[in-house]
Amino acid sequence: MSEFRRTAAAFVQGSRTLPREYYVSPQILADELESIHARAWNCVGRASMLVAPGDYITRTIAGESIIVLRDRSGTLRAFFNVCRHRGTRLCREDSGQLGETIQCSYHAWTYATDGRLLGAPHMQEAEGFDKADYPLHAAAIEEWEGFLFVNVARSPRPFANVWAPMIRRLARFDMPSLIVGHRVRYDVAANWKLVFQNYSECLHCPTIHPKLATVLPYQSGANDLIEGPFLGGYMEIKAPNESATMSGRPAGKLVSPQLSEEDRHRAFYYTLMPNLLLSMHPDYVNYYLVHPISADRTVVESEWLVHPDTLHGGNLADAVEFWDLTNRQDWDIVGQSQLGISSRRYEPGPYSPRESMPAAWDREYLRQMGRSVASSQ
């Protein structure tokens, strides 16, 4: 069997959707943040956000505010946004530029950008105090294909081990060289799992996405990752369309000359737990960061990545319009799903073979939650 296997090969007969409480319970969301997000490698965006020493962003992971920065030596670092004195938040903004140090606004404890405590007023009067004992609490950070990942666990599994299925899989797209051409933020009235499950299948495409269905026929693809935390594969771009755009014409230059002739007529879609959705096209890459806010609300941040030449003579707006239309159709229908699932009469329904990917996603979700498929039905 080739690297890409047909969707039906992953289907487990008898697969059913998750029970109601998984989508409406604040306690289950709290359990998810602890069991999944607090243990996983969460994508926090692109390394290009942190170009100069002192550049920083703050991100929330499993309820923790994390400072992600490039220190004075150019090294990427992540710290809990917590002063070691009395716990005060250090950085209040979503992004910014630090000077030589990070200083707490409460009692002026001062840290180097590599996390070392440099100054602690009057603590020389405290017996046995040693600044070396009070660096900022660090979180693990890794870079992959220009994306940054942070893990807030005390002893995280190595990124190279967890992400082994993905490490070289998409290298031909040369994503580190791509630049951000457009960004958008969506507020979705649905549970975060519905966003992942919806992205995982295109059975709904002819009904919900008539425009998309003319460009990317839902029966045209195959999946190469069919079990585990990373799922997905490709769909064929139907001729005469050359890309997933409103006009069917390319939005700009190929993202990489390394793309094969087959790659130039395909779009690749992957769900990468716990919070990254990745869409690869010959002429642009679109990605989504999924942030659970409450049991029935999710924020999705999205960026379009392109070859630098596309911003000078390309037509990225053609792709942005295509996916903004598609995304808003998705957010509307998952909102309707949330409303229906919230009914006391909702019961888990059967998946079809064309829904093998959301069924596989559910299995991995339950595994990470420490719950069996049988107990969830």
C-alpha positions as CSV (number, residue, x, y, z in Angstrom):
1,M,0.0,0.0,0.0
2,S,1.3,3.5,-0.9
3,E,2.2,6.1,1.8
4,F,-1.3,7.5,1.3
5,R,-4.1,5.2,2.3
6,R,-7.7,5.6,1.6
7,T,-9.9,7.0,4.4
8,A,-12.0,3.9,4.8
9,A,-8.8,1.9,5.8
10,A,-8.9,3.8,9.1
11,F,-12.6,3.3,9.9
12,V,-13.5,1.2,13.0
13,Q,-17.0,-0.2,12.6
14,G,-19.4,0.9,15.4
15,S,-17.6,4.3,16.0
16,R,-20.0,6.8,17.5
17,T,-19.8,10.5,18.5
18,L,-19.0,11.5,22.0
19,P,-21.7,11.9,24.7
20,R,-23.3,15.3,25.4
21,E,-21.3,16.1,28.6
22,Y,-18.1,16.2,26.6
23,Y,-19.3,19.3,24.9
24,V,-21.2,21.1,27.6
25,S,-19.5,20.3,30.9
26,P,-17.1,22.9,32.4
27,Q,-15.6,20.1,34.5
28,I,-14.7,18.1,31.5
29,L,-13.1,21.2,29.9
30,A,-11.0,21.7,33.1
31,D,-10.0,18.0,32.9
32,E,-9.0,18.5,29.2
33,L,-6.8,21.4,30.1
34,E,-5.0,19.3,32.7
35,S,-4.9,16.0,30.9
36,I,-4.2,17.2,27.4
37,H,-3.1,20.8,27.1
38,A,-0.9,20.9,30.2
39,R,1.0,17.9,29.0
40,A,1.3,18.5,25.3
41,W,3.4,20.6,23.0
42,N,1.1,23.6,22.3
43,C,1.8,25.7,19.2
44,V,2.0,29.4,20.1
45,G,2.6,30.9,16.7
46,R,5.5,31.6,14.4
47,A,9.2,32.2,15.3
48,S,9.1,35.2,13.1
49,M,7.1,37.0,15.8
50,L,10.4,37.1,17.8
51,V,13.1,38.5,15.5
52,A,15.2,40.8,17.7
53,P,16.6,40.1,21.2
54,G,14.0,41.2,23.7
55,D,11.0,40.5,21.5
56,Y,8.3,38.7,23.5
57,I,4.7,37.5,23.3
58,T,2.5,36.2,26.1
59,R,0.3,33.1,25.5
60,T,-2.2,31.2,27.7
61,I,-1.7,27.4,27.9
62,A,-3.9,25.3,30.2
63,G,-4.7,28.5,32.2
64,E,-1.1,29.5,32.6
65,S,0.2,32.8,31.2
66,I,3.5,32.1,29.5
67,I,6.1,34.6,28.3
68,V,7.8,33.5,25.1
69,L,10.8,35.6,24.1
70,R,14.2,35.8,22.4
71,D,16.8,36.5,25.0
72,R,19.8,38.9,24.7
73,S,21.9,36.1,23.2
74,G,19.2,35.3,20.6
75,T,18.0,32.1,22.3
76,L,14.3,31.3,22.3
77,R,12.9,30.9,25.8
78,A,9.6,30.4,27.6
79,F,8.8,31.4,31.2
80,F,5.8,31.3,33.4
81,N,4.6,34.8,33.8
82,V,5.0,34.7,37.6
83,C,7.4,36.7,39.7
84,R,9.4,34.5,42.1
85,H,8.8,36.9,45.0
86,R,5.0,37.1,45.5
87,G,3.7,35.7,42.3
88,T,2.8,38.9,40.5
89,R,2.4,38.9,36.7
90,L,5.5,40.3,35.0
91,C,4.3,41.1,31.4
92,R,0.8,42.5,30.9
93,E,0.7,43.0,27.1
94,D,0.2,40.4,24.4
95,S,3.5,41.3,22.8
96,G,6.3,43.8,23.1
97,Q,10.0,44.5,23.4
98,L,11.9,44.1,26.6
99,G,15.0,46.1,27.5
100,E,18.0,44.4,29.1
101,T,15.8,43.0,31.9
102,I,12.3,41.9,33.0
103,Q,11.2,43.8,36.1
104,C,8.2,43.1,38.4
105,S,6.1,46.2,38.8
106,Y,5.2,45.3,42.4
107,H,8.5,45.1,44.3
108,A,11.0,45.5,41.5
109,W,12.5,42.0,41.5
110,T,14.5,42.1,38.3
111,Y,15.4,39.2,35.9
112,A,17.7,38.8,32.9
113,T,16.0,37.7,29.7
114,D,17.5,34.3,30.2
115,G,15.5,34.0,33.5
116,R,18.2,34.7,36.1
117,L,17.3,36.8,39.0
118,L,19.5,39.8,39.0
119,G,18.0,42.1,41.7
120,A,15.8,41.7,44.7
121,P,15.6,44.8,46.8
122,H,16.3,44.3,50.5
123,M,16.6,40.5,50.2
124,Q,20.2,40.8,51.3
125,E,18.7,41.3,54.7
126,A,17.0,37.8,54.5
127,E,19.2,35.1,56.0
128,G,20.3,32.5,53.5
129,F,18.8,34.2,50.5
130,D,20.6,33.4,47.2
131,K,19.5,35.0,43.9
132,A,20.6,31.8,42.1
133,D,17.8,29.9,43.8
134,Y,15.0,32.1,42.3
135,P,15.2,32.2,38.5
136,L,12.0,32.4,36.5
137,H,10.2,29.1,36.2
138,A,11.0,27.9,32.7
139,A,8.7,26.0,30.3
140,A,10.1,23.8,27.5
141,I,10.2,25.4,24.0
142,E,10.9,23.9,20.6
143,E,10.8,25.1,17.0
144,W,9.5,23.1,14.1
145,E,9.1,24.3,10.5
146,G,9.1,27.9,11.7
147,F,6.4,27.2,14.4
148,L,7.0,27.6,18.1
149,F,5.8,25.0,20.6
150,V,5.7,25.3,24.4
151,N,5.1,22.6,27.0
152,V,4.2,23.6,30.5
153,A,4.7,20.1,32.1
154,R,7.4,19.7,34.7
155,S,9.0,16.8,32.8
156,P,7.6,16.9,29.2
157,R,8.1,14.1,26.8
158,P,10.8,15.2,24.3
159,F,9.4,17.1,21.3
160,A,11.4,15.0,18.9
161,N,9.8,11.8,20.2
162,V,6.2,13.1,20.4
163,W,6.4,14.8,17.0
164,A,8.4,12.1,15.2
165,P,5.6,11.4,12.7
166,M,5.7,15.1,11.5
167,I,9.4,16.1,11.8
168,R,10.4,15.7,8.1
169,R,7.0,15.1,6.6
170,L,6.4,18.6,5.3
171,A,9.9,19.8,4.9
172,R,9.4,20.2,1.1
173,F,7.1,23.1,1.7
174,D,10.0,25.1,3.2
175,M,7.7,26.8,5.8
176,P,10.5,28.5,7.7
177,S,11.1,30.8,4.7
178,L,7.4,31.8,4.4
179,I,6.1,35.1,5.7
180,V,2.7,36.1,7.2
181,G,0.5,37.7,4.5
182,H,-2.7,38.0,6.4
183,R,-4.1,37.2,9.9
184,V,-7.6,36.9,11.3
185,R,-9.2,36.0,14.6
186,Y,-12.6,34.1,14.9
187,D,-14.8,33.8,17.9
188,V,-16.7,30.5,17.6
189,A,-19.8,29.6,19.6
190,A,-18.8,25.9,19.9
191,N,-16.7,23.5,21.9
192,W,-13.1,23.2,20.7
193,K,-13.5,19.5,19.9
194,L,-16.2,20.4,17.4
195,V,-13.7,22.6,15.6
196,F,-11.2,19.7,15.3
197,Q,-13.8,17.2,14.3
198,N,-15.3,19.4,11.7
199,Y,-11.9,20.1,10.2
200,S,-11.2,16.3,10.1
201,E,-13.8,15.4,7.5
202,C,-15.3,16.8,4.3
203,L,-18.5,14.7,4.1
204,H,-20.2,18.0,5.0
205,C,-18.5,19.9,2.2
206,P,-21.1,19.6,-0.6
207,T,-23.8,20.8,1.7
208,I,-22.0,23.5,3.7
209,H,-19.2,24.5,1.3
210,P,-20.6,24.5,-2.3
211,K,-17.7,26.7,-3.5
212,L,-15.0,24.6,-1.8
213,A,-16.6,21.4,-3.2
214,T,-16.1,22.6,-6.8
215,V,-12.4,23.1,-6.1
216,L,-11.6,20.2,-3.7
217,P,-14.0,17.3,-4.3
218,Y,-14.5,15.6,-1.0
219,Q,-14.0,12.1,-2.4
220,S,-10.7,12.9,-4.1
221,G,-8.3,12.5,-1.3
222,A,-6.4,10.0,0.8
223,N,-4.9,10.0,4.3
224,D,-1.4,9.1,5.3
225,L,-1.8,9.6,9.1
226,I,-4.9,7.7,10.2
227,E,-4.3,7.0,13.9
228,G,-2.8,9.0,16.8
229,P,-2.4,12.7,17.7
230,F,-1.6,13.7,14.1
231,L,-4.2,13.0,11.4
232,G,-4.8,13.9,7.8
233,G,-3.7,13.7,4.2
234,Y,-4.5,15.4,0.9
235,M,-7.3,16.4,-1.5
236,E,-7.0,16.8,-5.2
237,I,-7.4,20.3,-6.6
238,K,-9.9,19.8,-9.5
239,A,-8.8,21.2,-12.9
240,P,-9.0,23.8,-14.3
241,N,-8.4,25.2,-10.8
242,E,-4.8,25.6,-9.9
243,S,-5.3,26.4,-6.2
244,A,-7.9,26.8,-3.5
245,T,-8.9,30.4,-4.3
246,M,-12.1,32.1,-5.4
247,S,-10.9,32.4,-9.0
248,G,-9.1,29.1,-9.1
249,R,-5.9,30.9,-10.1
250,P,-2.8,30.7,-7.9
251,A,-2.6,33.3,-5.1
252,G,1.1,33.8,-5.8
253,K,4.4,32.1,-6.2
254,L,4.9,28.5,-5.3
255,V,5.8,28.2,-1.6
256,S,8.8,26.1,-2.6
257,P,10.5,24.8,-5.8
258,Q,10.8,21.4,-4.0
259,L,7.2,20.6,-4.5
260,S,6.6,17.7,-6.9
261,E,4.2,17.8,-9.8
262,E,1.7,15.9,-7.7
263,D,2.1,18.3,-4.8
264,R,1.3,21.2,-7.1
265,H,-2.2,19.8,-7.7
266,R,-3.0,18.8,-4.1
267,A,-3.9,20.5,-0.8
268,F,-2.9,18.8,2.4
269,Y,-4.8,19.1,5.7
270,Y,-3.7,17.9,9.1
271,T,-5.1,18.1,12.7
272,L,-2.2,18.3,15.1
273,M,-3.2,17.9,18.7
274,P,-3.7,19.7,20.9
275,N,-4.2,23.0,19.1
276,L,-2.9,23.3,15.6
277,L,-4.8,22.8,12.3
278,L,-2.5,23.0,9.2
279,S,-3.6,23.5,5.6
280,M,-0.9,23.2,2.9
281,H,-1.4,24.5,-0.6
282,P,1.0,24.9,-3.5
283,D,1.0,28.7,-3.2
284,Y,0.3,29.3,0.4
285,V,0.0,27.7,3.8
286,N,-2.9,28.5,6.1
287,Y,-2.9,27.5,9.8
288,Y,-5.2,27.8,12.8
289,L,-4.5,27.9,16.5
290,V,-7.5,26.6,18.5
291,H,-8.0,28.1,22.0
292,P,-10.7,26.6,24.3
293,I,-12.3,29.5,26.2
294,S,-15.3,27.8,27.8
295,A,-17.3,24.6,27.1
296,D,-19.3,26.4,24.4
297,R,-16.8,29.0,23.1
298,T,-13.5,28.7,21.2
299,V,-11.2,31.4,19.8
300,V,-9.4,30.5,16.5
301,E,-6.5,32.5,15.3
302,S,-5.4,32.0,11.7
303,E,-2.6,33.2,9.5
304,W,-1.8,32.9,5.8
305,L,1.9,32.2,5.0
306,V,3.3,32.9,1.6
307,H,6.5,33.1,-0.4
308,P,7.9,36.7,0.1
309,D,7.4,37.4,-3.6
310,T,3.6,36.8,-3.3
311,L,3.3,40.0,-1.3
312,H,4.7,41.9,-4.3
313,G,2.5,41.1,-7.3
314,G,0.5,38.1,-6.1
315,N,-3.2,38.0,-5.2
316,L,-3.3,36.6,-1.7
317,A,-6.8,38.2,-1.2
318,D,-8.1,35.6,-3.6
319,A,-7.1,32.8,-1.1
320,V,-8.1,34.8,2.0
321,E,-11.6,35.4,0.6
322,F,-12.0,31.7,-0.3
323,W,-11.1,30.5,3.2
324,D,-12.8,33.2,5.1
325,L,-16.0,32.2,3.4
326,T,-15.4,28.5,4.1
327,N,-14.3,29.2,7.7
328,R,-17.4,31.3,8.5
329,Q,-19.6,28.5,7.1
330,D,-17.8,26.1,9.4
331,W,-18.2,28.3,12.4
332,D,-21.9,28.7,11.7
333,I,-22.5,24.9,11.4
334,V,-20.4,23.9,14.4
335,G,-22.4,26.5,16.4
336,Q,-25.6,24.8,15.3
337,S,-24.0,21.5,16.3
338,Q,-23.2,22.9,19.8
339,L,-26.8,24.0,20.2
340,G,-28.2,20.6,19.2
341,I,-25.7,18.6,21.3
342,S,-26.7,20.7,24.3
343,S,-30.2,19.3,24.1
344,R,-31.1,16.8,26.8
345,R,-32.4,14.5,24.0
346,Y,-29.1,14.4,22.2
347,E,-27.5,10.9,22.0
348,P,-24.3,9.8,20.4
349,G,-24.8,9.0,16.7
350,P,-22.9,6.6,14.3
351,Y,-20.0,7.7,12.2
352,S,-19.8,6.6,8.6
353,P,-16.6,5.4,6.9
354,R,-16.3,8.9,5.4
355,E,-16.0,10.2,9.0
356,S,-13.1,7.9,9.9
357,M,-10.8,10.9,10.8
358,P,-13.1,12.5,13.4
359,A,-13.7,9.0,14.8
360,A,-9.9,8.4,15.0
361,W,-9.5,11.9,16.6
362,D,-12.1,10.9,19.2
363,R,-10.1,7.8,20.0
364,E,-6.9,9.7,20.5
365,Y,-8.7,12.3,22.6
366,L,-10.1,9.7,24.9
367,R,-6.7,8.0,25.2
368,Q,-5.1,11.2,26.3
369,M,-8.0,11.8,28.7
370,G,-7.4,8.4,30.2
371,R,-10.9,7.2,29.2
372,S,-11.8,4.2,27.2
373,V,-14.0,4.3,24.0
374,A,-16.4,1.9,25.6
375,S,-16.9,4.0,28.7
376,S,-17.7,7.0,26.6
377,Q,-20.6,5.5,24.7
